[in-house]
Amino acid sequence: KDTRLQDYWEARWFLSTIHEEFRGGKINIQQTQRLLEKLNIRCHYAHVKHVFKDTDRQRTGRITIEEFRSVYRVIAHREEIVEIFNTYSENRKFLSENNLVKFLTQEQFAVEINLSNTSEIIEKYEPIDEIKNEHQMSLEGFTRYMCSPECLLFKQECKEVYQDMTQPLSDYFISSSHNTYLISDQLVGPSDLWGYVSALVKGCRCLEIDCWDGSQNEPIVYHGYTLTSKLLFKTVIQAIHKYAFMTSEYPVVLSLENHCSPSQQEVMADILHTTFGESLLSDVLDDFQDRLPSPETRKLKIAMALSDLVIYTKAEKFRNFQHSRLYQQFNENNSIGESQARKLSKMRVHEFLFHTKKFITRVYPKMTRADSSNFNPQEFWNLGCQMVALNFQTPGLPMDLQNGKFLDNGGAGYILKPYFLRDMASNYNPSETSADSLPVTLSIRLISGIQLPVNTSPSRADTLVIIEVYGVPNDHTKQQTRVIKRNAFSPKWNETFTFIIQVPELALIRFVVENQGLIAGNEFLGQYTLPVLCMNKGYRRVPLLSKTGESLEPSSLFIYVWYIRE
């Protein structure tokens, strides 16, 4: 194949795409960004501005078509992707379908890949018709593919509900929130319906409602004996009804802390019946007279904790493990404060593990967390606690772990616990190396960063990445890259980190990007957290999220992942 013809095709495609924009001669920075997006190049304005300024040598605020080509090359050109492309390209100009099959099988660990699959990839990502018609892929097309959702770190199969959803409710980790109505602190902050809406949108399946007597026989929701504002119970239930199943179709458990008088309890029951109708569980299910139902019994939609409506999640005051073992019923669950739960995890770990295999156990933040801060939920997931309730309104490490863990299983809010947290015969202990799990040796080559988020000029940021593992105590570790000075646009690390993870079923991995600060400490730029066993192998892109969990696309990390189960 004449490679000069390939060059011609690429130049013609590029010019035909951008020619219309330059009828006036030059374009400004806003037009430049729009044109880059037209060429399928997503970019932050700060990075476009930085590159545009370097290219606009005459400082006119407008650039020519040739100068735009220079901007395009700087932003679109990824040296690390060019190297991969050249490794599998026979002439460094294009990939044949066979070359693409080799790349996908050898580097991306794809199985059952054939020419039909590669043909679909070429059809979807190759922008140059002449090359596409030859069943080939140019560097432009290959780059688009590597930057696509198909090459993200998170496994596609984990984006769907794939776990067994027919086990008893006690066999699942359940996404749970604490004082869901609060959107600030615990003492004087506002109560807001947005607390419930945002939690449900995030897949939360256990909401907390503190109910008190209100005026005119209208129950209210607020944090009792504080200065937090008040909500009508009726409007809270209506908001929950509207958003309950937008993200997940699986049961929502309402944890009602009931302080109401009998007359207002009757009002509450009427509101629940009227609002939820047939979706409200109001009687024992025929097949579950003496055991907990699974997330799949299709009539089960909402489980309420109020008088006769309490069916499978009856609140029972926790006394001690021996009392629970002798007297607690299958449908009774306990709420334990974090301090007591932490103490029990050290003094009575085997009894704690036995308890969570039988009974739904909820752990909530201690009362002294008036600022709505959170504890690390991992320590209680390690013990099999089903409902580890966090203050969803407070960003930070605990909520990063919460959001990362419940990405799994299609974001349904229910994750089947590992078998060793369900099997009564298991000898698992989170503080010891467990024979019940096969370790994973994980290697991550952190190659580069892509348009990292910055609050200053990209050329002033000194960027670094920390890779953290959270799991059982022996697996908790972190490693850090060197600092790349004055580059947040395209920092290159090419550093490899190896982790031996003893209990991968419980482990989460967190990527944190920071801007090194010498006086005030490092500045958080972005993070991404996911379960270790939900990672794809091969060359992968790690999308970055803000402190509040919002997407920072196209900011990302480019890595190579390899792991083996021993």
N, C-alpha and C positions, 0 to 999 in steps of 0.2 A: 504494500500500500504506500503510495507517495505521501510522505508526512507533510509535505508542503501543502497538499490539498486539505489535509486536516487543519493546518494553520489558517488556510483561507476560509474554511467553513466556520471556524471559531471566530475569526475576525468579522466575517459577514454577519453572523448571528449577533455578536455584540453590538456592532454598529447599527444594525437594523432595529435593535431593541431601544437604543438610546438616542438615535438620530433625531427623532421628533422633538425631544426635549431641548435641543440646541438650535432651534430655528432662530432664536433671538441672539445667538452667539455665545453667551455665557450663562451660567446658572449660579444661584446662591446656595448657602448651606442647607436651607430647608428643602430646596429642589433636589439637592444632592442626596439628602437622606431618602426622599421619596423615590428617587430613581434607583438607589441601592435596593430599596424594598421591592421595587418592580423587578429587579434582577434576582430576587429571592435572597438578598443579603440582609438579614436582620441586624440592627446595630443600635447601640445606645447613642443618644445625641451627644453625650460628653466625648465619646470616642470619635464620632464623625467630626465633631468640632476640632478635636486635636489633630486629626489627620488632614482635615481641610485647611487648617491654619498653616501646617507645614508645607502643603502643596501650593497655597496661594502666596507665591513669592512676592508679588507686587502689592499685597495687602489691600486689594480692591474689594474683597468680600464676594468676588465672583470668579469662577474658573472656566477654562475652555474645555472642549471635548477631550483634548489630549491630557489636560490636567485631571479631568475626571477619570480617565483610564488609569492614571497613576493612583488616584484615591481608591479606585476599585481593586487594583492589584494589591495595595497595602492591606486593605480590609479583608478581601476574599482569599488572598494567598495564605495558605497554611503550610509551612515548610514540612511539618511532621506528617501531614496527609500526602504531600507530594512524595515523600520518601516511601510511604506505604504503596502508593500508586505505582511508582517506578519499580518497586520490587516485583510486582505482579504484571507489569506491562512489558510486552516483548520489545517495544521500541520507544517506551517512555512517552507515547502519544495517545494511546488508547488501550482499553481493556477489552479483550474478546469475551464472549460468554464463558468459555472454558477457563480463562484467567480469573473471571469473577467467581466461578464455582470453587476454584482452588483457594482464593482468598477467604471465601465464606466458610469453607470447611476447615482450613488450616489455621486461620486466625480468629474467626468468630465462633468456632466450635459448633457451627450449624450442622444439623443432621437432616438427612433425606432432602438435600438440596440438589436440584437438577436444572437443566437448561430452561425448563418452563418457569421455574422460580426466578432465575436470573433475567429472563426475558421480561417478566413483570417489573423487576427492579429497574431495568434499563428504560422501559416504557414510562415509568413513573418519574424518574429523576434525570434522565438525559435531556437537556434542553435543545440540543442541536439536531434537527431533523435528519440531516444527511448521515450523521454518525449513528443515530438511533436506527435508521433504516438498514444500516450495515450490521445491526445486532452487536454494537460495540458501545463502549462508554468512555467519554472523554474525562479529563481531570475535573472539568467543571461539573459533570454529572456525578462523578465519584465523590467529590466534595459535598455535593448536595445530599447524597445518600448518607455519608458519614455524619452529617449534621442533622439528620432526620430523626424522628421519634423511634425509628426502627433500630437505631444504634444507641439508645439510652441505656443506662446501667440497670434500671429496674426491669425485671423480666416481664414480658408481655403476658405470660400465663398467670402471673400473680395479680394482674389487673382485673381478673375475673374471679368470681366465687368458684373455687376449685376444691375446697376442703369438704370433708364429710360434715354435713350440717344436720345429721340425724341423731347426734349424741345428746345426752341430757345437758341442760343449760350450764350446770356446774362444771362441765368439761371445756368451757370456752373462756378465753380472756374477752372481756366485754368493755368496749370503750365507754368510760364513765367520767362524769363531771361533778364538781363540788360547788354547792351554792350557785347553781347555773344562772340564776337571775342577776347576779352581781357582775358588773363590767368594770369595776375598779377595786377599791379596797373593801375590807370587811366591816368597817365601822361607820363611815360617813359617806361613802360613795353611792352613786345612783344604782337603783335596780332598773333593769330594762329588758323588754322582750327580746332585744337583739341578742342577749346572752343565750336564750334558748334557740333562736333561729341560727345563729352562727355555730353553736355546738352541733345541732342536727345536720347542718350543711357539711360539717366536718366528719359526719358519720357517727357521732356520739349516740349510744343506745341506752344510757342510763342517766336520767336527769334528776336533779334534786329540787324540790319545791317545799319551802318552809311556809306553813299555812297558819294564819292567825285570824282572830275575829276582827271584822271590819264594821264600819258604820252601816246602818240601814240593812242589816243582815246579809252583807256582801263580804265573804271571806277575802282576805288579802294575803299577798306574798311579800315578805321582806325578812331581813335578818333581825330576829327579835332582840329587843333591848339595846338596839343600836340606832344610829341616826341615818341609816340607809333609807332611801325612798321606798315607796310602797307601790305595788301593782295589784290590780284586781285579779283574783284567782281565775275568774271567768275568762279574762283576756289572755292569761297565760295558757290556759287549756286550749283556747281557740288557736293561738299561735302554734302550739305543739301539734295540734291536729292538722294544720295547714302544711307544716314542714316535716312532719315525722318521717315520711317515707320518700322524700325527694332524693336522698343519697343512697339509702339502704332500704330494702323491703323487709328487713328482719325486725323482730320485736323490740319495742321501746319499753323500758322499765322506768316507771316514775317512782322515785324515792320521796314519799311524802313525810315530812316532819310535821306531824299534826298537833297544833296547839289550840285548835278551835273547840268551841262549846258544842254540845250535841246538836243544837238547832242549826248551827252553821255547818256542821258536818253533814247534815242532811242536804243542805244547799249544795255543798261540794259534790256529794254523790249524784244529785240531780243534774248538775252541770256536766259531770263526767258521762253520765248516761246519755244526756241530750246531745252533747258534742260528738262523742265517739260512736254512738249507736252500736251496731253489730260488731264493730271492730274492737270493742271493749270486752276484755275477758271478765266475765261476771259469774262464772261457775266452773267447777272442776270438770276437766275434759274426761270423757269416758275412758280413754286409753291410759290416762295418767292419774289414777286414783291414789297411787302410792309411790310415785316417782316423778321426777321433774320431766317436763316435755323438752323437746329439742327446739332449736330455732326454726325448724321446718314445720310443726303442727299447724295447718294453714289458717285455721281460725284464730290462733293466738297472734294478736297484733299488739295490744297494749296491756301491760300488767300493772295494776294500780294497788297502792298500799293504803286502803281506806276501808275500815269496818268489814262488811260482807264482801267487798270487792277484792280483798286480799286473798289471793289463791296460791300462787307459787313463790312469792317473794315476801313472806311474812317476816317482819323485823322482830328479831329475838335478841334481847340483851345478852352480850357475851359475858359469861362468868369465868369459865376456864375450860380447857380442852377436855378434861375428864367429864365434866357436867354435860358438855355437848355430845360426847361419845355415848353417854348413858341415856340422855333425855331429849336431845334435839331432834326434831322431825325433819324429814327430807325437804319440806317446803319452807323451812325457816332459815333465814340468813342473818349474818352478824355484820355490824359495822364496828370497826376497831380504829381508834385514832393512831396516827403514824408512830407516836412515841411508844405506846403500848405494843403495837405490832412489831416495832424494831426490837424492843426488849424481848418479846416472845420468840422472835426469830433467832436470838442468840441463846436463850435459856431453854427453849422447848422446840427446837427446829424440827425434829422428827414428828412430834405431835402436831405441829403447825402444818406440815406437809400432808399428814393423814387427814387433818381437818378440812383442808381446801380440796381434797379429792372427793369429799362427801357433801360439803356445804358451800353455798355461795358466800364468799367473804369479801366485804367491802372495806377498803382502807381509805381514810380521809385525812386531810391536813390538820395538824394540831391547831388549837385555838389561838396560840400566840402568833400565828401567821396573819396578823392584822393587815399587812400590806398585800395580801393575796399571793404571796410567794408559794412555791411548790417544792416538794421533796423529789428526790430521784425515784421515779416509779419502778425502775428496773429491779431494785432490791426486793420488792414485793411480787413482781411478776416471777422472779426466780423461785418464790415459794408457792406459786400456783394461785395467788389471790386473783379472783376473777374480775372484781371491780376495783381498780385502783383509781380513785377519784381525784382529779386535778382541777385547779382553777384555770379554766380554759382561756380566761381573759388575760393571763399573764404570760408574755413570751419569755423564751429562754430555753436552756437545756432540757428541763423536764418535759416541756410541751414539744420540743423537737423530737424527743424520744417517743412521746405519745403519738404524734402525727406520723413519725416514721414507722413505728410498729404496726399501726392500723392502716398503712398503705396496703398491707398484705390482704389476701383473700377478697380482692375486689373492693376494698374500702367498705366492707359490709358492717364493720363495727364488732364483728364476732370472729375470733381467731381460735381455732381448735388448739387446745394445749398439747404440748408434746406428750407422747404416750407415758413417759416416766413421771409426769405430773398427774396422770389419771389412773395408772395401774397401782393397785394396793400392794402388789408384791415388789415393786421397784425399790431399790436401795439408794436411789438418788439423794444426794445432799449437795446443795449449792456451794458449800464451803469446802468440799472435797472433790478431787478428780473422780469423775463418775464413770463407772464401767457401763452405764446405761446409754452412753452416747459416743458416737465415733467422732474423733477430732477432725478438724479441717485445717489444712495448711494453706494459707491464703497469701498470695503475692500480688501487690499492686504497684505497677510502675506509673507514677504520676508524671505525665509527659509535659503538659502545658496548661495554661489558663487561656480562656477566650473572653475578651472584653469584660474583665472583672468589674463589679460595681464599685464606684468610687464617689467620694464627696469632694474630691479635689481634682486637679489635672491628672490624667492617667500617667503622665511622665514624672509625677511627684510621689507616687505611691510606691512603697517598699513592701512587696507582697510575699506572703508565705502561706502554706497550707498545713493544717494539723489533721491527722487521721486518727480517730478515736474508736475504740471498740468498747461497747458496754454489754455486759452479760453477767455470768456468775463471777464472783470475786477474782478467781484465777485468770479470767479472760479480760478483765478490765485493764486497758493499756492505751497509750497514745504515742504516736511518733510524728515528727515535724520535719518539714523540708527546710532547706536553706532559704535565706531571704533574697529575692530578686529585686535589686535596687531600681527605683525610678521606672517601673514598668507594670502597669495594670492592664495594658492593652493585649499583650501576647507574651506573658512571662513563660520561660522554658525552664523546667526543673530536671526532667529525665532522671528521677531518683526512684529507686525500688525499695519497697517496704514489705517485710514478711511478718505474718502473724500466725501463731499456732493457737487455734480456738478450740477449747476442750468441749464446750457445749454449744455448738453452732445453732441448734434449734431455738435458743433463747437470745442469741447475740444480735446486736444492732451495730452498724458501722456508721460513723458520722464524719463527714468532710467539712472542715471549717476553714474559711478563707479570711485572712486578717491583713491589715495594713500595720506594719511595725511602727510602734510609737515609743520613743525613748523616754519621754517624761510622763505622759498621762497613761501609759500602757497601750497595748495593741488595740486597734479599732476593728470591730467586727464588720466584715463586708458581706458575708453570705455563708449558708450552710446547706447540707443535704444529708438526711438520715434515712436509712432503710434497713430491713432485716438482712443479715449476711446471706441467708439461703435464697434471697430474692435477687441476688446479683447475677447479671449475665457475665459470661466470660468474654475475653477478647478486647478489642479496641472499643471503648465505650465513652459516652459523654455523660457527665454528671451535672444536671441542671442545678443552679443555685437558687435558694429561697432567702427571702428577707428575714429579719428578726421576727416578724409577725406571721411568717409562713407564706408570703405572697411570692409568686414567680418573679425572677429577675432575668428571664430570658432576654437576650441570648447569652447572658453571663453563664459560664459553665467551666468545668474542668475536663480535660481530655486524658484518659487513663487507659492502661492495659491491665486486665484482670485475669488471673489464673488461680485456680484452687483445686485441691484434690482431697477427697474424703478417705481417711486412713482405714 
